[in-house]
Amino acid sequence: MSVQELNEKDFQNNIETGSALIYFYADWCHSCRVLNLIVSEIATERQDITFGKINVGTEAHLASKFNIKSVPTLILFKEGNEIERSVGATSKKAIIDILS
């Protein structure tokens, strides 16, 4: 499964059922580019989770709604509810731990 680029229109549909790992990023952010590679790799390994990304530059309303103060920020949703958040660069192992 790949990481889907999300916007305000399709965001809710992607988090309301099951588990979804969403990360907020910015085009200028080097750590975000590295995290994108890690999350993309995990997405191919975990078919049971929806993976999405949101560009804070183009989706400022969603970034504000979730109080995103720093990028990258990962949020794990279950059945539409935020259950875990990680701010800043992180390792593959740490992300896998969040998903467990």
C-alpha positions as protocol buffer text, in pm:
chain_id: "A"
residue {
  index: 1
  type: MET
  ca { x: 0 y: 0 z: 0 }
}
residue {
  index: 2
  type: SER
  ca { x: 124 y: 350 z: -70 }
}
residue {
  index: 3
  type: VAL
  ca { x: 109 y: 671 z: 128 }
}
residue {
  index: 4
  type: GLN
  ca { x: -177 y: 885 z: -1 }
}
residue {
  index: 5
  type: GLU
  ca { x: -157 y: 1263 z: -29 }
}
residue {
  index: 6
  type: LEU
  ca { x: -462 y: 1385 z: 161 }
}
residue {
  index: 7
  type: ASN
  ca { x: -657 y: 1708 z: 162 }
}
residue {
  index: 8
  type: GLU
  ca { x: -946 y: 1846 z: 364 }
}
residue {
  index: 9
  type: LYS
  ca { x: -1204 y: 1679 z: 137 }
}
residue {
  index: 10
  type: ASP
  ca { x: -1076 y: 1322 z: 172 }
}
residue {
  index: 11
  type: PHE
  ca { x: -912 y: 1335 z: 515 }
}
residue {
  index: 12
  type: GLN
  ca { x: -1208 y: 1219 z: 725 }
}
residue {
  index: 13
  type: ASN
  ca { x: -1282 y: 922 z: 498 }
}
residue {
  index: 14
  type: ASN
  ca { x: -926 y: 798 z: 544 }
}
residue {
  index: 15
  type: ILE
  ca { x: -925 y: 803 z: 925 }
}
residue {
  index: 16
  type: GLU
  ca { x: -1277 y: 703 z: 1027 }
}
residue {
  index: 17
  type: THR
  ca { x: -1243 y: 325 z: 985 }
}
residue {
  index: 18
  type: GLY
  ca { x: -964 y: 109 z: 1128 }
}
residue {
  index: 19
  type: SER
  ca { x: -617 y: 247 z: 1196 }
}
residue {
  index: 20
  type: ALA
  ca { x: -457 y: 532 z: 1004 }
}
residue {
  index: 21
  type: LEU
  ca { x: -111 y: 683 z: 1038 }
}
residue {
  index: 22
  type: ILE
  ca { x: -110 y: 1038 z: 905 }
}
residue {
  index: 23
  type: TYR
  ca { x: 192 y: 1262 z: 890 }
}
residue {
  index: 24
  type: PHE
  ca { x: 206 y: 1635 z: 847 }
}
residue {
  index: 25
  type: TYR
  ca { x: 498 y: 1768 z: 645 }
}
residue {
  index: 26
  type: ALA
  ca { x: 634 y: 2067 z: 457 }
}
residue {
  index: 27
  type: ASP
  ca { x: 812 y: 2066 z: 121 }
}
residue {
  index: 28
  type: TRP
  ca { x: 1109 y: 2260 z: 261 }
}
residue {
  index: 29
  type: CYS
  ca { x: 1161 y: 2018 z: 553 }
}
residue {
  index: 30
  type: HIS
  ca { x: 1457 y: 1778 z: 513 }
}
residue {
  index: 31
  type: SER
  ca { x: 1347 y: 1560 z: 807 }
}
residue {
  index: 32
  type: CYS
  ca { x: 1006 y: 1529 z: 640 }
}
residue {
  index: 33
  type: ARG
  ca { x: 1164 y: 1392 z: 321 }
}
residue {
  index: 34
  type: VAL
  ca { x: 1354 y: 1132 z: 524 }
}
residue {
  index: 35
  type: LEU
  ca { x: 1039 y: 1042 z: 718 }
}
residue {
  index: 36
  type: ASN
  ca { x: 849 y: 1004 z: 390 }
}
residue {
  index: 37
  type: LEU
  ca { x: 1090 y: 727 z: 285 }
}
residue {
  index: 38
  type: ILE
  ca { x: 1051 y: 548 z: 619 }
}
residue {
  index: 39
  type: VAL
  ca { x: 671 y: 573 z: 624 }
}
residue {
  index: 40
  type: SER
  ca { x: 652 y: 459 z: 260 }
}
residue {
  index: 41
  type: GLU
  ca { x: 858 y: 153 z: 347 }
}
residue {
  index: 42
  type: ILE
  ca { x: 635 y: 69 z: 644 }
}
residue {
  index: 43
  type: ALA
  ca { x: 325 y: 120 z: 427 }
}
residue {
  index: 44
  type: THR
  ca { x: 440 y: -161 z: 197 }
}
residue {
  index: 45
  type: GLU
  ca { x: 481 y: -390 z: 500 }
}
residue {
  index: 46
  type: ARG
  ca { x: 154 y: -306 z: 680 }
}
residue {
  index: 47
  type: GLN
  ca { x: -151 y: -356 z: 462 }
}
residue {
  index: 48
  type: ASP
  ca { x: -379 y: -336 z: 768 }
}
residue {
  index: 49
  type: ILE
  ca { x: -321 y: 38 z: 821 }
}
residue {
  index: 50
  type: THR
  ca { x: -410 y: 339 z: 607 }
}
residue {
  index: 51
  type: PHE
  ca { x: -115 y: 573 z: 550 }
}
residue {
  index: 52
  type: GLY
  ca { x: -155 y: 935 z: 451 }
}
residue {
  index: 53
  type: LYS
  ca { x: 37 y: 1261 z: 443 }
}
residue {
  index: 54
  type: ILE
  ca { x: -74 y: 1621 z: 461 }
}
residue {
  index: 55
  type: ASN
  ca { x: 124 y: 1918 z: 332 }
}
residue {
  index: 56
  type: VAL
  ca { x: 90 y: 2194 z: 591 }
}
residue {
  index: 57
  type: GLY
  ca { x: 161 y: 2454 z: 321 }
}
residue {
  index: 58
  type: THR
  ca { x: -142 y: 2364 z: 113 }
}
residue {
  index: 59
  type: GLU
  ca { x: -366 y: 2228 z: 392 }
}
residue {
  index: 60
  type: ALA
  ca { x: -322 y: 2495 z: 659 }
}
residue {
  index: 61
  type: HIS
  ca { x: -677 y: 2444 z: 788 }
}
residue {
  index: 62
  type: LEU
  ca { x: -608 y: 2077 z: 872 }
}
residue {
  index: 63
  type: ALA
  ca { x: -274 y: 2168 z: 1028 }
}
residue {
  index: 64
  type: SER
  ca { x: -449 y: 2424 z: 1245 }
}
residue {
  index: 65
  type: LYS
  ca { x: -732 y: 2185 z: 1334 }
}
residue {
  index: 66
  type: PHE
  ca { x: -478 y: 1934 z: 1471 }
}
residue {
  index: 67
  type: ASN
  ca { x: -260 y: 2200 z: 1634 }
}
residue {
  index: 68
  type: ILE
  ca { x: 47 y: 2117 z: 1425 }
}
residue {
  index: 69
  type: LYS
  ca { x: 326 y: 2341 z: 1554 }
}
residue {
  index: 70
  type: SER
  ca { x: 624 y: 2153 z: 1409 }
}
residue {
  index: 71
  type: VAL
  ca { x: 691 y: 1921 z: 1118 }
}
residue {
  index: 72
  type: PRO
  ca { x: 717 y: 1635 z: 1074 }
}
residue {
  index: 73
  type: THR
  ca { x: 431 y: 1529 z: 1302 }
}
residue {
  index: 74
  type: LEU
  ca { x: 286 y: 1177 z: 1296 }
}
residue {
  index: 75
  type: ILE
  ca { x: -62 y: 1108 z: 1430 }
}
residue {
  index: 76
  type: LEU
  ca { x: -210 y: 761 z: 1472 }
}
residue {
  index: 77
  type: PHE
  ca { x: -588 y: 746 z: 1449 }
}
residue {
  index: 78
  type: LYS
  ca { x: -813 y: 453 z: 1540 }
}
residue {
  index: 79
  type: GLU
  ca { x: -1175 y: 468 z: 1429 }
}
residue {
  index: 80
  type: GLY
  ca { x: -1135 y: 844 z: 1372 }
}
residue {
  index: 81
  type: ASN
  ca { x: -986 y: 924 z: 1714 }
}
residue {
  index: 82
  type: GLU
  ca { x: -631 y: 1040 z: 1773 }
}
residue {
  index: 83
  type: ILE
  ca { x: -457 y: 791 z: 2000 }
}
residue {
  index: 84
  type: GLU
  ca { x: -88 y: 876 z: 1962 }
}
residue {
  index: 85
  type: ARG
  ca { x: 129 y: 1161 z: 1836 }
}
residue {
  index: 86
  type: SER
  ca { x: 499 y: 1190 z: 1757 }
}
residue {
  index: 87
  type: VAL
  ca { x: 666 y: 1522 z: 1675 }
}
residue {
  index: 88
  type: GLY
  ca { x: 1000 y: 1549 z: 1499 }
}
residue {
  index: 89
  type: ALA
  ca { x: 1222 y: 1308 z: 1312 }
}
residue {
  index: 90
  type: THR
  ca { x: 1196 y: 951 z: 1431 }
}
residue {
  index: 91
  type: SER
  ca { x: 1322 y: 605 z: 1346 }
}
residue {
  index: 92
  type: LYS
  ca { x: 1147 y: 319 z: 1168 }
}
residue {
  index: 93
  type: LYS
  ca { x: 1150 y: 120 z: 1492 }
}
residue {
  index: 94
  type: ALA
  ca { x: 982 y: 405 z: 1684 }
}
residue {
  index: 95
  type: ILE
  ca { x: 709 y: 428 z: 1419 }
}
residue {
  index: 96
  type: ILE
  ca { x: 653 y: 54 z: 1427 }
}
residue {
  index: 97
  type: ASP
  ca { x: 627 y: 76 z: 1807 }
}
residue {
  index: 98
  type: ILE
  ca { x: 359 y: 346 z: 1771 }
}
residue {
  index: 99
  type: LEU
  ca { x: 163 y: 113 z: 1542 }
}
residue {
  index: 100
  type: SER
  ca { x: 178 y: -179 z: 1787 }
}
